[in-house]
Amino acid sequence: MDAVAEMQNNLEFTLRMQEFIELCRQRKVTEAIIYSRKNLAPWATTHLTELQQAMTLLAFGEKSGVALYRVSSFYRTVLS
């Protein structure tokens, strides 16, 4: 895979993860589960650790201490 394609893949994963995090922030648990099954599950072979961390957000919310919440604030600022 060339560098541009890899960067596009990473960007897509990051955007999908951000959407999931936002659903978790809003405590839309059912929607977050449905979203993750459809949009995040295909990434499990390449981003398993990040996905496992993200899934803790469903159970514990922002109090989980998962760094993804802090990172998501950065992405929200950049993408706005």
PyMOL Python script that loads the backbone (N, CA, C, O; Angstrom):
from pymol import cmd

cmd.read_pdbstr("""\
ATOM      1  N   MET A   1       0.848  -1.172   0.000  1.00  0.00           N
ATOM      2  CA  MET A   1       0.000   0.000   0.000  1.00  0.00           C
ATOM      3  C   MET A   1       0.896   1.238   0.000  1.00  0.00           C
ATOM      4  O   MET A   1       1.834   1.331   0.791  1.00  0.00           O
ATOM      5  N   ASP A   2       0.606   2.178  -0.881  1.00  0.00           N
ATOM      6  CA  ASP A   2       1.438   3.372  -0.922  1.00  0.00           C
ATOM      7  C   ASP A   2       1.089   4.319   0.226  1.00  0.00           C
ATOM      8  O   ASP A   2       0.090   4.133   0.920  1.00  0.00           O
ATOM      9  N   ALA A   3       1.919   5.322   0.408  1.00  0.00           N
ATOM     10  CA  ALA A   3       1.788   6.215   1.554  1.00  0.00           C
ATOM     11  C   ALA A   3       0.472   6.989   1.537  1.00  0.00           C
ATOM     12  O   ALA A   3      -0.134   7.189   2.589  1.00  0.00           O
ATOM     13  N   VAL A   4       0.027   7.419   0.381  1.00  0.00           N
ATOM     14  CA  VAL A   4      -1.211   8.182   0.284  1.00  0.00           C
ATOM     15  C   VAL A   4      -2.411   7.314   0.656  1.00  0.00           C
ATOM     16  O   VAL A   4      -3.289   7.748   1.401  1.00  0.00           O
ATOM     17  N   ALA A   5      -2.446   6.102   0.141  1.00  0.00           N
ATOM     18  CA  ALA A   5      -3.547   5.195   0.459  1.00  0.00           C
ATOM     19  C   ALA A   5      -3.566   4.865   1.943  1.00  0.00           C
ATOM     20  O   ALA A   5      -4.634   4.797   2.551  1.00  0.00           O
ATOM     21  N   GLU A   6      -2.398   4.660   2.527  1.00  0.00           N
ATOM     22  CA  GLU A   6      -2.329   4.365   3.953  1.00  0.00           C
ATOM     23  C   GLU A   6      -2.807   5.548   4.781  1.00  0.00           C
ATOM     24  O   GLU A   6      -3.504   5.366   5.779  1.00  0.00           O
ATOM     25  N   MET A   7      -2.437   6.761   4.375  1.00  0.00           N
ATOM     26  CA  MET A   7      -2.873   7.955   5.079  1.00  0.00           C
ATOM     27  C   MET A   7      -4.398   8.105   4.977  1.00  0.00           C
ATOM     28  O   MET A   7      -5.052   8.483   5.949  1.00  0.00           O
ATOM     29  N   GLN A   8      -4.958   7.810   3.806  1.00  0.00           N
ATOM     30  CA  GLN A   8      -6.406   7.879   3.634  1.00  0.00           C
ATOM     31  C   GLN A   8      -7.106   6.854   4.520  1.00  0.00           C
ATOM     32  O   GLN A   8      -8.139   7.150   5.120  1.00  0.00           O
ATOM     33  N   ASN A   9      -6.546   5.654   4.603  1.00  0.00           N
ATOM     34  CA  ASN A   9      -7.121   4.627   5.476  1.00  0.00           C
ATOM     35  C   ASN A   9      -7.090   5.065   6.931  1.00  0.00           C
ATOM     36  O   ASN A   9      -8.076   4.908   7.652  1.00  0.00           O
ATOM     37  N   ASN A  10      -5.959   5.616   7.365  1.00  0.00           N
ATOM     38  CA  ASN A  10      -5.851   6.073   8.752  1.00  0.00           C
ATOM     39  C   ASN A  10      -6.807   7.230   9.023  1.00  0.00           C
ATOM     40  O   ASN A  10      -7.391   7.311  10.103  1.00  0.00           O
ATOM     41  N   LEU A  11      -6.968   8.117   8.058  1.00  0.00           N
ATOM     42  CA  LEU A  11      -7.896   9.231   8.214  1.00  0.00           C
ATOM     43  C   LEU A  11      -9.331   8.717   8.324  1.00  0.00           C
ATOM     44  O   LEU A  11     -10.099   9.182   9.165  1.00  0.00           O
ATOM     45  N   GLU A  12      -9.682   7.768   7.482  1.00  0.00           N
ATOM     46  CA  GLU A  12     -11.035   7.203   7.549  1.00  0.00           C
ATOM     47  C   GLU A  12     -11.279   6.542   8.896  1.00  0.00           C
ATOM     48  O   GLU A  12     -12.339   6.729   9.495  1.00  0.00           O
ATOM     49  N   PHE A  13     -10.308   5.770   9.379  1.00  0.00           N
ATOM     50  CA  PHE A  13     -10.469   5.127  10.684  1.00  0.00           C
ATOM     51  C   PHE A  13     -10.631   6.173  11.780  1.00  0.00           C
ATOM     52  O   PHE A  13     -11.482   6.025  12.658  1.00  0.00           O
ATOM     53  N   THR A  14      -9.830   7.217  11.738  1.00  0.00           N
ATOM     54  CA  THR A  14      -9.888   8.273  12.742  1.00  0.00           C
ATOM     55  C   THR A  14     -11.249   8.963  12.734  1.00  0.00           C
ATOM     56  O   THR A  14     -11.812   9.249  13.791  1.00  0.00           O
ATOM     57  N   LEU A  15     -11.767   9.225  11.557  1.00  0.00           N
ATOM     58  CA  LEU A  15     -13.083   9.857  11.459  1.00  0.00           C
ATOM     59  C   LEU A  15     -14.186   8.938  11.981  1.00  0.00           C
ATOM     60  O   LEU A  15     -15.092   9.384  12.685  1.00  0.00           O
ATOM     61  N   ARG A  16     -14.105   7.662  11.636  1.00  0.00           N
ATOM     62  CA  ARG A  16     -15.093   6.695  12.140  1.00  0.00           C
ATOM     63  C   ARG A  16     -15.025   6.601  13.662  1.00  0.00           C
ATOM     64  O   ARG A  16     -16.051   6.540  14.339  1.00  0.00           O
ATOM     65  N   MET A  17     -13.810   6.589  14.182  1.00  0.00           N
ATOM     66  CA  MET A  17     -13.624   6.514  15.628  1.00  0.00           C
ATOM     67  C   MET A  17     -14.185   7.770  16.299  1.00  0.00           C
ATOM     68  O   MET A  17     -14.804   7.682  17.359  1.00  0.00           O
ATOM     69  N   GLN A  18     -13.971   8.929  15.692  1.00  0.00           N
ATOM     70  CA  GLN A  18     -14.484  10.176  16.258  1.00  0.00           C
ATOM     71  C   GLN A  18     -16.011  10.158  16.320  1.00  0.00           C
ATOM     72  O   GLN A  18     -16.603  10.592  17.307  1.00  0.00           O
ATOM     73  N   GLU A  19     -16.633   9.661  15.274  1.00  0.00           N
ATOM     74  CA  GLU A  19     -18.094   9.575  15.264  1.00  0.00           C
ATOM     75  C   GLU A  19     -18.584   8.663  16.391  1.00  0.00           C
ATOM     76  O   GLU A  19     -19.569   8.964  17.066  1.00  0.00           O
ATOM     77  N   PHE A  20     -17.885   7.550  16.581  1.00  0.00           N
ATOM     78  CA  PHE A  20     -18.232   6.626  17.662  1.00  0.00           C
ATOM     79  C   PHE A  20     -18.069   7.298  19.028  1.00  0.00           C
ATOM     80  O   PHE A  20     -18.937   7.171  19.892  1.00  0.00           O
ATOM     81  N   ILE A  21     -16.974   8.002  19.218  1.00  0.00           N
ATOM     82  CA  ILE A  21     -16.711   8.681  20.488  1.00  0.00           C
ATOM     83  C   ILE A  21     -17.797   9.709  20.780  1.00  0.00           C
ATOM     84  O   ILE A  21     -18.243   9.845  21.919  1.00  0.00           O
ATOM     85  N   GLU A  22     -18.213  10.420  19.761  1.00  0.00           N
ATOM     86  CA  GLU A  22     -19.271  11.410  19.962  1.00  0.00           C
ATOM     87  C   GLU A  22     -20.577  10.746  20.409  1.00  0.00           C
ATOM     88  O   GLU A  22     -21.280  11.278  21.268  1.00  0.00           O
ATOM     89  N   LEU A  23     -20.899   9.602  19.836  1.00  0.00           N
ATOM     90  CA  LEU A  23     -22.086   8.872  20.278  1.00  0.00           C
ATOM     91  C   LEU A  23     -21.941   8.456  21.745  1.00  0.00           C
ATOM     92  O   LEU A  23     -22.900   8.529  22.514  1.00  0.00           O
ATOM     93  N   CYS A  24     -20.744   8.023  22.123  1.00  0.00           N
ATOM     94  CA  CYS A  24     -20.502   7.640  23.523  1.00  0.00           C
ATOM     95  C   CYS A  24     -20.616   8.846  24.445  1.00  0.00           C
ATOM     96  O   CYS A  24     -21.184   8.742  25.532  1.00  0.00           O
ATOM     97  N   ARG A  25     -20.091   9.971  24.028  1.00  0.00           N
ATOM     98  CA  ARG A  25     -20.173  11.195  24.833  1.00  0.00           C
ATOM     99  C   ARG A  25     -21.622  11.569  25.108  1.00  0.00           C
ATOM    100  O   ARG A  25     -21.967  12.015  26.202  1.00  0.00           O
ATOM    101  N   GLN A  26     -22.457  11.380  24.105  1.00  0.00           N
ATOM    102  CA  GLN A  26     -23.873  11.717  24.234  1.00  0.00           C
ATOM    103  C   GLN A  26     -24.661  10.615  24.933  1.00  0.00           C
ATOM    104  O   GLN A  26     -25.871  10.733  25.126  1.00  0.00           O
ATOM    105  N   ARG A  27     -23.962   9.534  25.313  1.00  0.00           N
ATOM    106  CA  ARG A  27     -24.542   8.363  25.976  1.00  0.00           C
ATOM    107  C   ARG A  27     -25.633   7.711  25.132  1.00  0.00           C
ATOM    108  O   ARG A  27     -26.617   7.193  25.661  1.00  0.00           O
ATOM    109  N   LYS A  28     -25.448   7.743  23.829  1.00  0.00           N
ATOM    110  CA  LYS A  28     -26.339   7.057  22.893  1.00  0.00           C
ATOM    111  C   LYS A  28     -25.777   5.656  22.677  1.00  0.00           C
ATOM    112  O   LYS A  28     -25.244   5.339  21.614  1.00  0.00           O
ATOM    113  N   VAL A  29     -25.908   4.837  23.697  1.00  0.00           N
ATOM    114  CA  VAL A  29     -25.252   3.535  23.742  1.00  0.00           C
ATOM    115  C   VAL A  29     -25.719   2.616  22.617  1.00  0.00           C
ATOM    116  O   VAL A  29     -24.895   2.006  21.935  1.00  0.00           O
ATOM    117  N   THR A  30     -27.014   2.513  22.421  1.00  0.00           N
ATOM    118  CA  THR A  30     -27.529   1.622  21.379  1.00  0.00           C
ATOM    119  C   THR A  30     -27.033   2.061  20.006  1.00  0.00           C
ATOM    120  O   THR A  30     -26.601   1.233  19.204  1.00  0.00           O
ATOM    121  N   GLU A  31     -27.094   3.359  19.738  1.00  0.00           N
ATOM    122  CA  GLU A  31     -26.604   3.863  18.458  1.00  0.00           C
ATOM    123  C   GLU A  31     -25.106   3.616  18.301  1.00  0.00           C
ATOM    124  O   GLU A  31     -24.639   3.285  17.212  1.00  0.00           O
ATOM    125  N   ALA A  32     -24.357   3.776  19.384  1.00  0.00           N
ATOM    126  CA  ALA A  32     -22.908   3.552  19.338  1.00  0.00           C
ATOM    127  C   ALA A  32     -22.589   2.092  19.030  1.00  0.00           C
ATOM    128  O   ALA A  32     -21.664   1.804  18.270  1.00  0.00           O
ATOM    129  N   ILE A  33     -23.344   1.180  19.610  1.00  0.00           N
ATOM    130  CA  ILE A  33     -23.125  -0.248  19.343  1.00  0.00           C
ATOM    131  C   ILE A  33     -23.425  -0.569  17.886  1.00  0.00           C
ATOM    132  O   ILE A  33     -22.647  -1.251  17.219  1.00  0.00           O
ATOM    133  N   ILE A  34     -24.540  -0.082  17.404  1.00  0.00           N
ATOM    134  CA  ILE A  34     -24.900  -0.321  16.000  1.00  0.00           C
ATOM    135  C   ILE A  34     -23.848   0.282  15.071  1.00  0.00           C
ATOM    136  O   ILE A  34     -23.432  -0.342  14.095  1.00  0.00           O
ATOM    137  N   TYR A  35     -23.429   1.499  15.389  1.00  0.00           N
ATOM    138  CA  TYR A  35     -22.417   2.173  14.580  1.00  0.00           C
ATOM    139  C   TYR A  35     -21.109   1.383  14.569  1.00  0.00           C
ATOM    140  O   TYR A  35     -20.494   1.200  13.519  1.00  0.00           O
ATOM    141  N   SER A  36     -20.694   0.921  15.740  1.00  0.00           N
ATOM    142  CA  SER A  36     -19.415   0.207  15.825  1.00  0.00           C
ATOM    143  C   SER A  36     -19.449  -1.108  15.054  1.00  0.00           C
ATOM    144  O   SER A  36     -18.462  -1.485  14.421  1.00  0.00           O
ATOM    145  N   ARG A  37     -20.571  -1.799  15.106  1.00  0.00           N
ATOM    146  CA  ARG A  37     -20.689  -3.061  14.359  1.00  0.00           C
ATOM    147  C   ARG A  37     -20.581  -2.822  12.860  1.00  0.00           C
ATOM    148  O   ARG A  37     -19.952  -3.596  12.139  1.00  0.00           O
ATOM    149  N   LYS A  38     -21.194  -1.754  12.407  1.00  0.00           N
ATOM    150  CA  LYS A  38     -21.207  -1.470  10.977  1.00  0.00           C
ATOM    151  C   LYS A  38     -19.913  -0.820  10.488  1.00  0.00           C
ATOM    152  O   LYS A  38     -19.389  -1.191   9.438  1.00  0.00           O
ATOM    153  N   ASN A  39     -19.394   0.156  11.252  1.00  0.00           N
ATOM    154  CA  ASN A  39     -18.309   0.989  10.750  1.00  0.00           C
ATOM    155  C   ASN A  39     -16.940   0.741  11.367  1.00  0.00           C
ATOM    156  O   ASN A  39     -15.927   1.118  10.779  1.00  0.00           O
ATOM    157  N   LEU A  40     -16.889   0.117  12.534  1.00  0.00           N
ATOM    158  CA  LEU A  40     -15.590  -0.096  13.179  1.00  0.00           C
ATOM    159  C   LEU A  40     -15.126  -1.549  13.141  1.00  0.00           C
ATOM    160  O   LEU A  40     -13.924  -1.812  13.111  1.00  0.00           O
ATOM    161  N   ALA A  41     -16.055  -2.481  13.141  1.00  0.00           N
ATOM    162  CA  ALA A  41     -15.680  -3.895  13.141  1.00  0.00           C
ATOM    163  C   ALA A  41     -14.724  -4.265  12.004  1.00  0.00           C
ATOM    164  O   ALA A  41     -13.810  -5.059  12.226  1.00  0.00           O
ATOM    165  N   PRO A  42     -14.898  -3.724  10.805  1.00  0.00           N
ATOM    166  CA  PRO A  42     -13.972  -4.080   9.726  1.00  0.00           C
ATOM    167  C   PRO A  42     -12.511  -3.682  10.003  1.00  0.00           C
ATOM    168  O   PRO A  42     -11.597  -4.195   9.357  1.00  0.00           O
ATOM    169  N   TRP A  43     -12.298  -2.790  10.938  1.00  0.00           N
ATOM    170  CA  TRP A  43     -10.947  -2.323  11.256  1.00  0.00           C
ATOM    171  C   TRP A  43     -10.268  -3.165  12.345  1.00  0.00           C
ATOM    172  O   TRP A  43      -9.132  -2.877  12.721  1.00  0.00           O
ATOM    173  N   ALA A  44     -10.930  -4.174  12.841  1.00  0.00           N
ATOM    174  CA  ALA A  44     -10.407  -4.947  13.973  1.00  0.00           C
ATOM    175  C   ALA A  44      -9.061  -5.605  13.686  1.00  0.00           C
ATOM    176  O   ALA A  44      -8.248  -5.761  14.596  1.00  0.00           O
ATOM    177  N   THR A  45      -8.817  -5.987  12.453  1.00  0.00           N
ATOM    178  CA  THR A  45      -7.549  -6.664  12.157  1.00  0.00           C
ATOM    179  C   THR A  45      -6.354  -5.714  12.192  1.00  0.00           C
ATOM    180  O   THR A  45      -5.221  -6.150  12.394  1.00  0.00           O
ATOM    181  N   THR A  46      -6.600  -4.422  11.996  1.00  0.00           N
ATOM    182  CA  THR A  46      -5.480  -3.471  11.952  1.00  0.00           C
ATOM    183  C   THR A  46      -5.451  -2.498  13.122  1.00  0.00           C
ATOM    184  O   THR A  46      -4.416  -1.884  13.379  1.00  0.00           O
ATOM    185  N   HIS A  47      -6.566  -2.341  13.839  1.00  0.00           N
ATOM    186  CA  HIS A  47      -6.643  -1.351  14.913  1.00  0.00           C
ATOM    187  C   HIS A  47      -7.299  -1.934  16.170  1.00  0.00           C
ATOM    188  O   HIS A  47      -8.086  -1.255  16.829  1.00  0.00           O
ATOM    189  N   LEU A  48      -6.986  -3.156  16.493  1.00  0.00           N
ATOM    190  CA  LEU A  48      -7.656  -3.841  17.603  1.00  0.00           C
ATOM    191  C   LEU A  48      -7.480  -3.118  18.939  1.00  0.00           C
ATOM    192  O   LEU A  48      -8.449  -2.972  19.684  1.00  0.00           O
ATOM    193  N   THR A  49      -6.288  -2.670  19.250  1.00  0.00           N
ATOM    194  CA  THR A  49      -6.040  -2.006  20.532  1.00  0.00           C
ATOM    195  C   THR A  49      -6.892  -0.752  20.677  1.00  0.00           C
ATOM    196  O   THR A  49      -7.508  -0.528  21.719  1.00  0.00           O
ATOM    197  N   GLU A  50      -6.924   0.065  19.627  1.00  0.00           N
ATOM    198  CA  GLU A  50      -7.724   1.295  19.683  1.00  0.00           C
ATOM    199  C   GLU A  50      -9.208   0.970  19.839  1.00  0.00           C
ATOM    200  O   GLU A  50      -9.923   1.648  20.576  1.00  0.00           O
ATOM    201  N   LEU A  51      -9.663  -0.068  19.144  1.00  0.00           N
ATOM    202  CA  LEU A  51     -11.070  -0.452  19.236  1.00  0.00           C
ATOM    203  C   LEU A  51     -11.413  -0.954  20.633  1.00  0.00           C
ATOM    204  O   LEU A  51     -12.483  -0.648  21.159  1.00  0.00           O
ATOM    205  N   GLN A  52     -10.516  -1.719  21.231  1.00  0.00           N
ATOM    206  CA  GLN A  52     -10.763  -2.209  22.588  1.00  0.00           C
ATOM    207  C   GLN A  52     -10.866  -1.046  23.570  1.00  0.00           C
ATOM    208  O   GLN A  52     -11.731  -1.045  24.445  1.00  0.00           O
ATOM    209  N   GLN A  53      -9.995  -0.068  23.429  1.00  0.00           N
ATOM    210  CA  GLN A  53     -10.065   1.110  24.294  1.00  0.00           C
ATOM    211  C   GLN A  53     -11.372   1.862  24.078  1.00  0.00           C
ATOM    212  O   GLN A  53     -12.009   2.306  25.033  1.00  0.00           O
ATOM    213  N   ALA A  54     -11.763   2.000  22.826  1.00  0.00           N
ATOM    214  CA  ALA A  54     -12.991   2.729  22.518  1.00  0.00           C
ATOM    215  C   ALA A  54     -14.207   2.045  23.117  1.00  0.00           C
ATOM    216  O   ALA A  54     -15.137   2.714  23.565  1.00  0.00           O
ATOM    217  N   MET A  55     -14.210   0.733  23.128  1.00  0.00           N
ATOM    218  CA  MET A  55     -15.364   0.013  23.664  1.00  0.00           C
ATOM    219  C   MET A  55     -15.532   0.246  25.164  1.00  0.00           C
ATOM    220  O   MET A  55     -16.644   0.130  25.679  1.00  0.00           O
ATOM    221  N   THR A  56     -14.457   0.569  25.871  1.00  0.00           N
ATOM    222  CA  THR A  56     -14.591   0.874  27.301  1.00  0.00           C
ATOM    223  C   THR A  56     -15.401   2.143  27.510  1.00  0.00           C
ATOM    224  O   THR A  56     -16.000   2.333  28.568  1.00  0.00           O
ATOM    225  N   LEU A  57     -15.422   3.008  26.510  1.00  0.00           N
ATOM    226  CA  LEU A  57     -16.192   4.236  26.629  1.00  0.00           C
ATOM    227  C   LEU A  57     -17.682   3.949  26.741  1.00  0.00           C
ATOM    228  O   LEU A  57     -18.422   4.712  27.362  1.00  0.00           O
ATOM    229  N   LEU A  58     -18.121   2.847  26.137  1.00  0.00           N
ATOM    230  CA  LEU A  58     -19.532   2.465  26.250  1.00  0.00           C
ATOM    231  C   LEU A  58     -19.906   2.167  27.700  1.00  0.00           C
ATOM    232  O   LEU A  58     -20.978   2.548  28.169  1.00  0.00           O
ATOM    233  N   ALA A  59     -19.021   1.494  28.390  1.00  0.00           N
ATOM    234  CA  ALA A  59     -19.318   1.077  29.757  1.00  0.00           C
ATOM    235  C   ALA A  59     -19.071   2.172  30.790  1.00  0.00           C
ATOM    236  O   ALA A  59     -19.837   2.321  31.742  1.00  0.00           O
ATOM    237  N   PHE A  60     -18.002   2.934  30.597  1.00  0.00           N
ATOM    238  CA  PHE A  60     -17.578   3.855  31.651  1.00  0.00           C
ATOM    239  C   PHE A  60     -17.694   5.325  31.286  1.00  0.00           C
ATOM    240  O   PHE A  60     -17.574   6.178  32.165  1.00  0.00           O
ATOM    241  N   GLY A  61     -17.920   5.648  30.031  1.00  0.00           N
ATOM    242  CA  GLY A  61     -18.013   7.044  29.628  1.00  0.00           C
ATOM    243  C   GLY A  61     -16.705   7.776  29.802  1.00  0.00           C
ATOM    244  O   GLY A  61     -15.633   7.172  29.788  1.00  0.00           O
ATOM    245  N   GLU A  62     -16.800   9.079  29.965  1.00  0.00           N
ATOM    246  CA  GLU A  62     -15.600   9.905  30.066  1.00  0.00           C
ATOM    247  C   GLU A  62     -14.769   9.600  31.303  1.00  0.00           C
ATOM    248  O   GLU A  62     -13.577   9.906  31.337  1.00  0.00           O
ATOM    249  N   LYS A  63     -15.370   9.011  32.304  1.00  0.00           N
ATOM    250  CA  LYS A  63     -14.650   8.691  33.536  1.00  0.00           C
ATOM    251  C   LYS A  63     -13.729   7.494  33.367  1.00  0.00           C
ATOM    252  O   LYS A  63     -13.032   7.112  34.307  1.00  0.00           O
ATOM    253  N   SER A  64     -13.719   6.897  32.179  1.00  0.00           N
ATOM    254  CA  SER A  64     -12.875   5.726  31.944  1.00  0.00           C
ATOM    255  C   SER A  64     -11.396   6.076  31.963  1.00  0.00           C
ATOM    256  O   SER A  64     -10.556   5.205  32.190  1.00  0.00           O
ATOM    257  N   GLY A  65     -11.067   7.346  31.726  1.00  0.00           N
ATOM    258  CA  GLY A  65      -9.670   7.745  31.667  1.00  0.00           C
ATOM    259  C   GLY A  65      -9.006   7.403  30.343  1.00  0.00           C
ATOM    260  O   GLY A  65      -7.800   7.596  30.183  1.00  0.00           O
ATOM    261  N   VAL A  66      -9.775   6.904  29.404  1.00  0.00           N
ATOM    262  CA  VAL A  66      -9.230   6.538  28.098  1.00  0.00           C
ATOM    263  C   VAL A  66      -8.809   7.803  27.373  1.00  0.00           C
ATOM    264  O   VAL A  66      -9.573   8.763  27.275  1.00  0.00           O
ATOM    265  N   ALA A  67      -7.606   7.793  26.877  1.00  0.00           N
ATOM    266  CA  ALA A  67      -7.044   8.965  26.209  1.00  0.00           C
ATOM    267  C   ALA A  67      -7.808   9.349  24.947  1.00  0.00           C
ATOM    268  O   ALA A  67      -7.655  10.468  24.457  1.00  0.00           O
ATOM    269  N   LEU A  68      -8.621   8.451  24.413  1.00  0.00           N
ATOM    270  CA  LEU A  68      -9.365   8.763  23.195  1.00  0.00           C
ATOM    271  C   LEU A  68     -10.263   9.974  23.375  1.00  0.00           C
ATOM    272  O   LEU A  68     -10.468  10.727  22.423  1.00  0.00           O
ATOM    273  N   TYR A  69     -10.801  10.180  24.560  1.00  0.00           N
ATOM    274  CA  TYR A  69     -11.639  11.351  24.788  1.00  0.00           C
ATOM    275  C   TYR A  69     -10.827  12.627  24.611  1.00  0.00           C
ATOM    276  O   TYR A  69     -11.303  13.589  24.008  1.00  0.00           O
ATOM    277  N   ARG A  70      -9.614  12.638  25.130  1.00  0.00           N
ATOM    278  CA  ARG A  70      -8.766  13.817  24.988  1.00  0.00           C
ATOM    279  C   ARG A  70      -8.366  14.019  23.536  1.00  0.00           C
ATOM    280  O   ARG A  70      -8.349  15.151  23.053  1.00  0.00           O
ATOM    281  N   VAL A  71      -8.047  12.950  22.841  1.00  0.00           N
ATOM    282  CA  VAL A  71      -7.668  13.031  21.431  1.00  0.00           C
ATOM    283  C   VAL A  71      -8.850  13.500  20.601  1.00  0.00           C
ATOM    284  O   VAL A  71      -8.678  14.273  19.659  1.00  0.00           O
ATOM    285  N   SER A  72     -10.046  13.040  20.940  1.00  0.00           N
ATOM    286  CA  SER A  72     -11.216  13.410  20.149  1.00  0.00           C
ATOM    287  C   SER A  72     -11.471  14.908  20.205  1.00  0.00           C
ATOM    288  O   SER A  72     -11.990  15.472  19.242  1.00  0.00           O
ATOM    289  N   SER A  73     -11.126  15.556  21.287  1.00  0.00           N
ATOM    290  CA  SER A  73     -11.279  17.005  21.374  1.00  0.00           C
ATOM    291  C   SER A  73     -10.374  17.690  20.360  1.00  0.00           C
ATOM    292  O   SER A  73     -10.764  18.679  19.740  1.00  0.00           O
ATOM    293  N   PHE A  74      -9.176  17.167  20.193  1.00  0.00           N
ATOM    294  CA  PHE A  74      -8.246  17.694  19.195  1.00  0.00           C
ATOM    295  C   PHE A  74      -8.830  17.554  17.800  1.00  0.00           C
ATOM    296  O   PHE A  74      -8.822  18.509  17.023  1.00  0.00           O
ATOM    297  N   TYR A  75      -9.341  16.364  17.475  1.00  0.00           N
ATOM    298  CA  TYR A  75      -9.895  16.140  16.142  1.00  0.00           C
ATOM    299  C   TYR A  75     -11.106  17.029  15.888  1.00  0.00           C
ATOM    300  O   TYR A  75     -11.285  17.540  14.782  1.00  0.00           O
ATOM    301  N   ARG A  76     -11.925  17.211  16.900  1.00  0.00           N
ATOM    302  CA  ARG A  76     -13.098  18.066  16.747  1.00  0.00           C
ATOM    303  C   ARG A  76     -12.662  19.476  16.390  1.00  0.00           C
ATOM    304  O   ARG A  76     -13.290  20.118  15.548  1.00  0.00           O
ATOM    305  N   THR A  77     -11.593  19.975  17.017  1.00  0.00           N
ATOM    306  CA  THR A  77     -11.084  21.313  16.741  1.00  0.00           C
ATOM    307  C   THR A  77     -10.523  21.388  15.331  1.00  0.00           C
ATOM    308  O   THR A  77     -10.787  22.348  14.607  1.00  0.00           O
ATOM    309  N   VAL A  78      -9.753  20.388  14.937  1.00  0.00           N
ATOM    310  CA  VAL A  78      -9.120  20.382  13.621  1.00  0.00           C
ATOM    311  C   VAL A  78     -10.152  20.255  12.509  1.00  0.00           C
ATOM    312  O   VAL A  78     -10.027  20.910  11.474  1.00  0.00           O
ATOM    313  N   LEU A  79     -11.164  19.428  12.708  1.00  0.00           N
ATOM    314  CA  LEU A  79     -12.131  19.148  11.662  1.00  0.00           C
ATOM    315  C   LEU A  79     -13.248  20.180  11.568  1.00  0.00           C
ATOM    316  O   LEU A  79     -14.039  20.156  10.625  1.00  0.00           O
ATOM    317  N   SER A  80     -13.315  21.079  12.533  1.00  0.00           N
ATOM    318  CA  SER A  80     -14.382  22.096  12.518  1.00  0.00           C
ATOM    319  C   SER A  80     -14.091  23.192  11.524  1.00  0.00           C
ATOM    320  O   SER A  80     -14.882  24.125  11.384  1.00  0.00           O
TER     321      SER A  80
END
""", "prot")
cmd.dss("prot")
cmd.show_as("cartoon", "prot")
cmd.util.cbc("prot")
cmd.orient("prot")
